[in-house]
Amino acid sequence: MSIFREKGTFTRRQFFKGSGMLAATIVISGVFAKFGYDAWAASDAYIEKRISGLYTLDEKMAIRKSHQNPEILQIYKDFLSPGEVKPVSEKAHHLLHTKYGQDIPELIKELHAHQHDAA
């Protein structure tokens, strides 16, 4: 078959065409790499600013811990562990932890029913 046979001649035009394509590919790759590096550096700078801003806001907060938040404590007393503050109650575990399954719709209905009863 002629498609598997190597051609013995490699013309000057083919050489320049191939080397031109290679050079163009290298230049384009370098440009994209530079853009990627700049975007990465910019995102790192943004992340650093965001982190410092969040820490600054956190330091200014009056209540910095969820177990000291009166609203959260009231939610536990009223619904998640009625009558007491018990963070590891069964209901709190099911509602506050990400879980997929058939028990989620029942808990959502119960929460809606509790909201309507309280109103």
WOSULQUI-V534322 format. One record per residue. N is the residue number from 1. RES is the residue in one letter. PSI is psi in whole degrees, 0 to 359 (NA if undefined). OMEGA is omega in whole degrees, -180 to 180 (999 if undefined). D_LAST is the distance of its C-alpha to the last C-alpha in Angstrom with 2 decimals. Layout:
# WOSULQUI-V534322
n=N res=RES psi=PSI omega=OMEGA d_last=D_LAST
n=N res=RES psi=PSI omega=OMEGA d_last=D_LAST
This chain:
# WOSULQUI-V534322
n=1 res=M psi=145 omega=-177 d_last=85.24
n=2 res=S psi=342 omega=-178 d_last=85.32
n=3 res=I psi=339 omega=-180 d_last=81.64
n=4 res=F psi=353 omega=-177 d_last=82.05
n=5 res=R psi=134 omega=178 d_last=85.23
n=6 res=E psi=143 omega=175 d_last=85.10
n=7 res=K psi=136 omega=-175 d_last=86.76
n=8 res=G psi=339 omega=-175 d_last=89.42
n=9 res=T psi=140 omega=176 d_last=89.07
n=10 res=F psi=105 omega=-171 d_last=86.37
n=11 res=T psi=162 omega=178 d_last=87.08
n=12 res=R psi=322 omega=178 d_last=86.66
n=13 res=R psi=317 omega=179 d_last=84.25
n=14 res=Q psi=321 omega=179 d_last=82.03
n=15 res=F psi=311 omega=-179 d_last=82.10
n=16 res=F psi=324 omega=178 d_last=81.06
n=17 res=K psi=315 omega=180 d_last=78.41
n=18 res=G psi=316 omega=-180 d_last=76.92
n=19 res=S psi=328 omega=176 d_last=77.12
n=20 res=G psi=317 omega=178 d_last=75.59
n=21 res=M psi=319 omega=179 d_last=72.64
n=22 res=L psi=316 omega=180 d_last=72.25
n=23 res=A psi=318 omega=179 d_last=72.40
n=24 res=A psi=320 omega=179 d_last=69.85
n=25 res=T psi=319 omega=179 d_last=67.49
n=26 res=I psi=316 omega=180 d_last=67.90
n=27 res=V psi=313 omega=-179 d_last=67.28
n=28 res=I psi=319 omega=178 d_last=64.16
n=29 res=S psi=320 omega=178 d_last=62.84
n=30 res=G psi=320 omega=178 d_last=63.54
n=31 res=V psi=313 omega=179 d_last=61.68
n=32 res=F psi=324 omega=178 d_last=58.60
n=33 res=A psi=320 omega=178 d_last=58.85
n=34 res=K psi=315 omega=177 d_last=59.02
n=35 res=F psi=318 omega=179 d_last=55.93
n=36 res=G psi=318 omega=179 d_last=54.11
n=37 res=Y psi=317 omega=179 d_last=55.26
n=38 res=D psi=318 omega=179 d_last=54.21
n=39 res=A psi=321 omega=179 d_last=50.73
n=40 res=W psi=316 omega=179 d_last=50.44
n=41 res=A psi=319 omega=179 d_last=51.62
n=42 res=A psi=320 omega=180 d_last=49.23
n=43 res=S psi=324 omega=176 d_last=46.27
n=44 res=D psi=318 omega=179 d_last=47.37
n=45 res=A psi=318 omega=179 d_last=47.55
n=46 res=Y psi=317 omega=-179 d_last=44.08
n=47 res=I psi=318 omega=178 d_last=42.65
n=48 res=E psi=317 omega=178 d_last=44.39
n=49 res=K psi=319 omega=180 d_last=42.99
n=50 res=R psi=317 omega=180 d_last=39.46
n=51 res=I psi=313 omega=-178 d_last=39.78
n=52 res=S psi=324 omega=177 d_last=41.13
n=53 res=G psi=318 omega=179 d_last=38.39
n=54 res=L psi=319 omega=178 d_last=35.65
n=55 res=Y psi=321 omega=178 d_last=37.42
n=56 res=T psi=315 omega=178 d_last=37.81
n=57 res=L psi=320 omega=-179 d_last=34.13
n=58 res=D psi=321 omega=-180 d_last=33.29
n=59 res=E psi=333 omega=-178 d_last=35.71
n=60 res=K psi=348 omega=-177 d_last=34.07
n=61 res=M psi=141 omega=177 d_last=30.53
n=62 res=A psi=317 omega=179 d_last=29.43
n=63 res=I psi=114 omega=-175 d_last=27.53
n=64 res=R psi=351 omega=-176 d_last=29.63
n=65 res=K psi=135 omega=-175 d_last=28.50
n=66 res=S psi=328 omega=-179 d_last=25.21
n=67 res=H psi=355 omega=175 d_last=25.64
n=68 res=Q psi=359 omega=-178 d_last=25.74
n=69 res=N psi=120 omega=-178 d_last=22.63
n=70 res=P psi=328 omega=179 d_last=20.05
n=71 res=E psi=318 omega=178 d_last=17.12
n=72 res=I psi=318 omega=178 d_last=18.64
n=73 res=L psi=322 omega=179 d_last=19.30
n=74 res=Q psi=322 omega=177 d_last=15.69
n=75 res=I psi=319 omega=177 d_last=14.75
n=76 res=Y psi=315 omega=-178 d_last=17.61
n=77 res=K psi=323 omega=-176 d_last=16.69
n=78 res=D psi=323 omega=-170 d_last=13.10
n=79 res=F psi=309 omega=-170 d_last=13.80
n=80 res=L psi=324 omega=174 d_last=17.37
n=81 res=S psi=79 omega=-170 d_last=19.25
n=82 res=P psi=130 omega=176 d_last=17.10
n=83 res=G psi=345 omega=-179 d_last=18.69
n=84 res=E psi=169 omega=176 d_last=21.19
n=85 res=V psi=102 omega=-178 d_last=22.03
n=86 res=K psi=93 omega=-174 d_last=24.02
n=87 res=P psi=336 omega=-177 d_last=24.53
n=88 res=V psi=30 omega=178 d_last=26.56
n=89 res=S psi=160 omega=-179 d_last=24.23
n=90 res=E psi=315 omega=-178 d_last=24.54
n=91 res=K psi=318 omega=178 d_last=21.02
n=92 res=A psi=319 omega=179 d_last=21.49
n=93 res=H psi=315 omega=-178 d_last=24.85
n=94 res=H psi=323 omega=-177 d_last=23.72
n=95 res=L psi=325 omega=-172 d_last=20.88
n=96 res=L psi=348 omega=177 d_last=22.62
n=97 res=H psi=140 omega=180 d_last=26.12
n=98 res=T psi=124 omega=-178 d_last=27.36
n=99 res=K psi=143 omega=178 d_last=28.11
n=100 res=Y psi=133 omega=180 d_last=28.98
n=101 res=G psi=189 omega=-174 d_last=28.97
n=102 res=Q psi=343 omega=-178 d_last=27.50
n=103 res=D psi=346 omega=-178 d_last=24.90
n=104 res=I psi=312 omega=180 d_last=22.85
n=105 res=P psi=324 omega=178 d_last=21.25
n=106 res=E psi=316 omega=180 d_last=20.15
n=107 res=L psi=325 omega=178 d_last=18.48
n=108 res=I psi=317 omega=176 d_last=16.72
n=109 res=K psi=319 omega=179 d_last=15.45
n=110 res=E psi=321 omega=178 d_last=14.33
n=111 res=L psi=316 omega=178 d_last=12.47
n=112 res=H psi=319 omega=179 d_last=10.74
n=113 res=A psi=319 omega=179 d_last=10.00
n=114 res=H psi=322 omega=179 d_last=8.67
n=115 res=Q psi=319 omega=-180 d_last=6.27
n=116 res=H psi=325 omega=179 d_last=5.19
n=117 res=D psi=323 omega=-178 d_last=5.54
n=118 res=A psi=334 omega=-177 d_last=3.82
n=119 res=A psi=NA omega=999 d_last=0.00
